[in-house]
């Protein structure tokens, strides 16, 4: 009886694998412009969360197969990487400003280590929270999409926070 199950499972796995390979091989049409434009044009009372994910959504619209499971995940992950790059850039700018402040104030490296601790603990929190949300809202089928969408939003918001800290230093 087990053999019969494998007889039908192998063609199904092959079809799944070849279908996934075809979508994965396609080029994503992605740019951070939609999210960045939304943020730069928003009024003071607009929630920035409304802009996060705009680039992933545009990617899904403009990519052949963008609304497939792999296309959707690819577009979400592309915007997540975009926000992570921007966050890391703002974090590096804050580190430089904190080093200067520590030196000027004669402090014993107070701000730099505090910033690193804050970012490390935030990253742990983001990952734990988004793993939970992915499991709770996505289940087995959409875990990665929900988890990565959560990471995209949280990383975008952290980027904006760090950007504001740099600007207002």
Protein Blocks (a to p, Z undefined) as FASTA:
>chain_A
ZZmmmmmmmmmmmmmmmmmmmmmmpccdddfklmmmmmmmpcfklcfklmgojlmmmmmm
mpghklmmklmmmmmmmmmmmmmmmmmmmmmmmmmmmmmmmmmnopahkllmmmmmmmmm
mmmmmmmmmmmmmmmmnmmmlmmmmmmmmmmmmmmmmmmmmmmmmmmZZ
